[in-house]
Protein backbone atom coordinates (compact mmCIF):
# COMPACT_ATOMS: atom_id res chain seq x y z
CA UNK A 1 0.00 0.00 0.00
CA UNK A 2 0.95 3.63 -0.29
CA UNK A 3 2.50 5.77 2.40
CA UNK A 4 2.07 9.55 2.31
CA UNK A 5 3.94 12.39 3.96
CA UNK A 6 2.26 15.79 3.75
CA UNK A 7 4.15 18.66 5.26
CA UNK A 8 3.42 22.35 5.60
CA UNK A 9 7.12 23.12 5.12
CA UNK A 10 10.17 21.52 3.52
CA UNK A 11 11.52 18.54 5.46
CA UNK A 12 14.90 16.92 4.85
CA UNK A 13 14.38 13.23 4.12
CA UNK A 14 16.57 10.38 2.98
CA UNK A 15 14.18 8.13 1.08
CA UNK A 16 15.29 4.89 -0.57
CA UNK A 17 15.10 4.91 -4.37
CA UNK A 18 12.59 2.04 -4.29
CA UNK A 19 10.51 3.67 -1.58
CA UNK A 20 6.73 3.57 -1.86
CA UNK A 21 6.52 6.81 0.07
CA UNK A 22 5.00 9.89 -1.54
CA UNK A 23 6.31 13.13 -0.02
CA UNK A 24 4.36 16.34 -0.64
CA UNK A 25 5.60 19.73 0.53
CA UNK A 26 2.35 21.67 0.60
CA UNK A 27 4.20 24.99 0.96
CA UNK A 28 5.35 24.71 -2.68
CA UNK A 29 1.84 24.21 -4.08
CA UNK A 30 -0.89 26.59 -5.13
CA UNK A 31 -3.95 25.56 -3.15
CA UNK A 32 -6.94 27.87 -2.89
CA UNK A 33 -9.33 27.96 0.04
CA UNK A 34 -12.39 25.73 -0.17
CA UNK A 35 -15.38 27.88 -1.07
CA UNK A 36 -17.92 25.45 0.37
CA UNK A 37 -19.76 25.19 -2.95
CA UNK A 38 -20.15 21.38 -2.57
CA UNK A 39 -19.63 21.01 -6.32
CA UNK A 40 -17.45 17.99 -5.48
CA UNK A 41 -20.61 16.30 -4.21
CA UNK A 42 -23.12 17.53 -6.79
CA UNK A 43 -21.73 18.81 -10.10
CA UNK A 44 -18.54 16.73 -10.33
CA UNK A 45 -18.84 13.95 -7.69
CA UNK A 46 -15.44 13.10 -6.22
CA UNK A 47 -13.63 15.96 -7.97
CA UNK A 48 -13.18 19.52 -6.81
CA UNK A 49 -14.49 22.07 -9.28
CA UNK A 50 -11.49 24.33 -8.59
CA UNK A 51 -8.50 23.39 -10.71
CA UNK A 52 -5.34 23.88 -8.69
CA UNK A 53 -2.69 21.70 -7.04
CA UNK A 54 -5.11 20.29 -4.44
CA UNK A 55 -6.68 18.10 -7.12
CA UNK A 56 -3.36 16.23 -7.41
CA UNK A 57 -3.03 15.76 -3.63
CA UNK A 58 -6.34 14.48 -2.28
CA UNK A 59 -6.25 11.26 -4.36
CA UNK A 60 -3.03 10.37 -2.49
CA UNK A 61 -4.79 11.03 0.81
CA UNK A 62 -7.61 8.66 -0.17
CA UNK A 63 -5.28 5.90 -1.43
CA UNK A 64 -2.73 5.90 1.42
CA UNK A 65 -2.91 3.40 4.25
CA UNK A 66 -0.19 5.13 6.25
CA UNK A 67 -0.01 8.91 6.55
CA UNK A 68 2.28 11.38 8.22
CA UNK A 69 1.04 14.94 8.52
CA UNK A 70 3.64 17.52 9.52
CA UNK A 71 2.16 20.80 10.66
CA UNK A 72 2.91 23.75 12.85
CA UNK A 73 0.24 24.10 15.53
CA UNK A 74 -1.42 27.49 15.51
CA UNK A 75 -4.19 28.40 17.95
CA UNK A 76 -4.78 24.71 18.73
CA UNK A 77 -5.21 23.74 15.07
CA UNK A 78 -3.23 22.81 12.00
CA UNK A 79 -1.52 25.86 10.55
CA UNK A 80 -2.98 27.48 7.43
CA UNK A 81 -1.18 25.43 4.74
CA UNK A 82 -2.19 22.03 6.18
CA UNK A 83 -5.68 23.14 7.20
CA UNK A 84 -6.38 24.46 3.71
CA UNK A 85 -5.34 21.13 2.13
CA UNK A 86 -7.36 19.04 4.58
CA UNK A 87 -10.42 21.17 3.89
CA UNK A 88 -9.90 20.80 0.14
CA UNK A 89 -9.84 17.00 0.53
CA UNK A 90 -13.64 16.96 0.95
CA UNK A 91 -14.10 15.27 -2.47
CA UNK A 92 -12.97 11.99 -0.84
CA UNK A 93 -16.25 12.08 1.08
CA UNK A 94 -19.78 11.76 -0.18
CA UNK A 95 -22.75 13.94 0.71
CA UNK A 96 -24.42 10.92 2.31
CA UNK A 97 -24.43 10.53 6.08
CA UNK A 98 -24.03 7.38 8.17
CA UNK A 99 -24.17 6.80 11.91
CA UNK A 100 -20.93 5.61 13.51
CA UNK A 101 -20.89 4.99 17.26
CA UNK A 102 -23.97 7.17 17.67
CA UNK A 103 -22.54 10.07 15.66
CA UNK A 104 -23.24 11.22 12.12
CA UNK A 105 -20.35 11.08 9.65
CA UNK A 106 -20.01 11.37 5.90
CA UNK A 107 -19.64 8.21 3.84
CA UNK A 108 -16.12 7.97 2.44
CA UNK A 109 -15.54 7.64 -1.30
CA UNK A 110 -13.14 4.65 -1.68
CA UNK A 111 -10.88 5.86 1.12
CA UNK A 112 -8.37 3.37 2.50
CA UNK A 113 -8.37 3.08 6.33
CA UNK A 114 -5.23 4.73 7.70
CA UNK A 115 -2.58 4.53 10.36
CA UNK A 116 -1.78 8.18 10.97
CA UNK A 117 1.00 10.04 12.66
CA UNK A 118 0.74 13.76 13.15
CA UNK A 119 3.97 15.59 13.90
CA UNK A 120 2.89 18.83 15.52
CA UNK A 121 5.67 21.35 15.85
CA UNK A 122 6.22 24.80 17.29
CA UNK A 123 6.18 26.50 20.66
CA UNK A 124 2.98 24.84 21.87
CA UNK A 125 1.46 25.82 25.21
CA UNK A 126 -0.31 23.10 27.27
CA UNK A 127 -3.80 24.51 26.59
CA UNK A 128 -3.09 24.71 22.86
CA UNK A 129 -1.75 21.14 22.93
CA UNK A 130 -4.94 19.87 24.60
CA UNK A 131 -7.11 21.65 21.99
CA UNK A 132 -5.06 20.12 19.17
CA UNK A 133 -5.32 16.64 20.70
CA UNK A 134 -9.13 16.98 20.82
CA UNK A 135 -9.19 18.26 17.22
CA UNK A 136 -7.18 15.30 15.92
CA UNK A 137 -9.36 12.86 17.90
CA UNK A 138 -12.49 14.34 16.31
CA UNK A 139 -10.91 14.41 12.83
CA UNK A 140 -9.86 10.77 13.14
CA UNK A 141 -13.46 9.62 12.69
CA UNK A 142 -13.90 11.65 9.50
CA UNK A 143 -10.46 10.96 8.05
CA UNK A 144 -10.62 7.14 8.17
CA UNK A 145 -7.93 6.81 10.84
CA UNK A 146 -7.86 3.25 12.20
CA UNK A 147 -5.25 4.49 14.64
CA UNK A 148 -3.24 7.63 15.16
CA UNK A 149 -0.57 9.18 17.30
CA UNK A 150 0.51 12.76 17.77
CA UNK A 151 4.14 13.66 18.35
CA UNK A 152 4.75 17.15 19.67
CA UNK A 153 8.20 18.47 18.82
CA UNK A 154 10.06 21.74 18.64
CA UNK A 155 11.02 23.13 15.26
CA UNK A 156 14.63 22.11 15.95
CA UNK A 157 13.56 18.47 16.53
CA UNK A 158 11.31 18.29 13.48
CA UNK A 159 13.61 16.83 10.79
CA UNK A 160 15.02 14.14 13.11
CA UNK A 161 11.54 13.11 14.23
CA UNK A 162 10.22 12.80 10.66
CA UNK A 163 13.31 10.88 9.49
CA UNK A 164 12.96 8.37 12.36
CA UNK A 165 9.31 7.75 11.46
CA UNK A 166 10.22 7.19 7.81
CA UNK A 167 13.01 4.79 8.79
CA UNK A 168 10.49 2.74 10.80
CA UNK A 169 8.20 2.62 7.75
CA UNK A 170 11.00 1.35 5.51
CA UNK A 171 11.98 -1.60 7.75
ChimeraX attribute file (.defattr): number of C-alpha atoms within 10 A of each C-alpha:
attribute: neighborCount
match mode: 1-to-1
recipient: residues
	/A:1	9
	/A:2	16
	/A:3	22
	/A:4	21
	/A:5	23
	/A:6	24
	/A:7	21
	/A:8	22
	/A:9	16
	/A:10	15
	/A:11	18
	/A:12	11
	/A:13	14
	/A:14	9
	/A:15	15
	/A:16	10
	/A:17	7
	/A:18	7
	/A:19	11
	/A:20	14
	/A:21	20
	/A:22	14
	/A:23	16
	/A:24	19
	/A:25	16
	/A:26	21
	/A:27	15
	/A:28	12
	/A:29	15
	/A:30	12
	/A:31	19
	/A:32	15
	/A:33	15
	/A:34	16
	/A:35	10
	/A:36	10
	/A:37	11
	/A:38	17
	/A:39	16
	/A:40	22
	/A:41	19
	/A:42	12
	/A:43	12
	/A:44	12
	/A:45	17
	/A:46	19
	/A:47	19
	/A:48	23
	/A:49	16
	/A:50	16
	/A:51	12
	/A:52	13
	/A:53	15
	/A:54	22
	/A:55	18
	/A:56	10
	/A:57	20
	/A:58	20
	/A:59	17
	/A:60	20
	/A:61	23
	/A:62	22
	/A:63	18
	/A:64	21
	/A:65	20
	/A:66	23
	/A:67	22
	/A:68	22
	/A:69	20
	/A:70	26
	/A:71	23
	/A:72	26
	/A:73	22
	/A:74	17
	/A:75	14
	/A:76	19
	/A:77	20
	/A:78	23
	/A:79	16
	/A:80	16
	/A:81	22
	/A:82	23
	/A:83	15
	/A:84	17
	/A:85	23
	/A:86	17
	/A:87	15
	/A:88	23
	/A:89	24
	/A:90	23
	/A:91	24
	/A:92	24
	/A:93	22
	/A:94	19
	/A:95	16
	/A:96	11
	/A:97	13
	/A:98	12
	/A:99	10
	/A:100	10
	/A:101	8
	/A:102	7
	/A:103	9
	/A:104	13
	/A:105	17
	/A:106	18
	/A:107	16
	/A:108	21
	/A:109	15
	/A:110	13
	/A:111	18
	/A:112	19
	/A:113	17
	/A:114	21
	/A:115	18
	/A:116	24
	/A:117	20
	/A:118	21
	/A:119	22
	/A:120	26
	/A:121	20
	/A:122	16
	/A:123	15
	/A:124	19
	/A:125	11
	/A:126	10
	/A:127	11
	/A:128	15
	/A:129	19
	/A:130	12
	/A:131	14
	/A:132	21
	/A:133	17
	/A:134	13
	/A:135	14
	/A:136	19
	/A:137	16
	/A:138	11
	/A:139	12
	/A:140	17
	/A:141	17
	/A:142	15
	/A:143	23
	/A:144	17
	/A:145	20
	/A:146	14
	/A:147	14
	/A:148	16
	/A:149	14
	/A:150	16
	/A:151	13
	/A:152	19
	/A:153	18
	/A:154	15
	/A:155	12
	/A:156	10
	/A:157	12
	/A:158	20
	/A:159	15
	/A:160	14
	/A:161	15
	/A:162	21
	/A:163	16
	/A:164	11
	/A:165	13
	/A:166	18
	/A:167	13
	/A:168	8
	/A:169	13
	/A:170	12
	/A:171	5
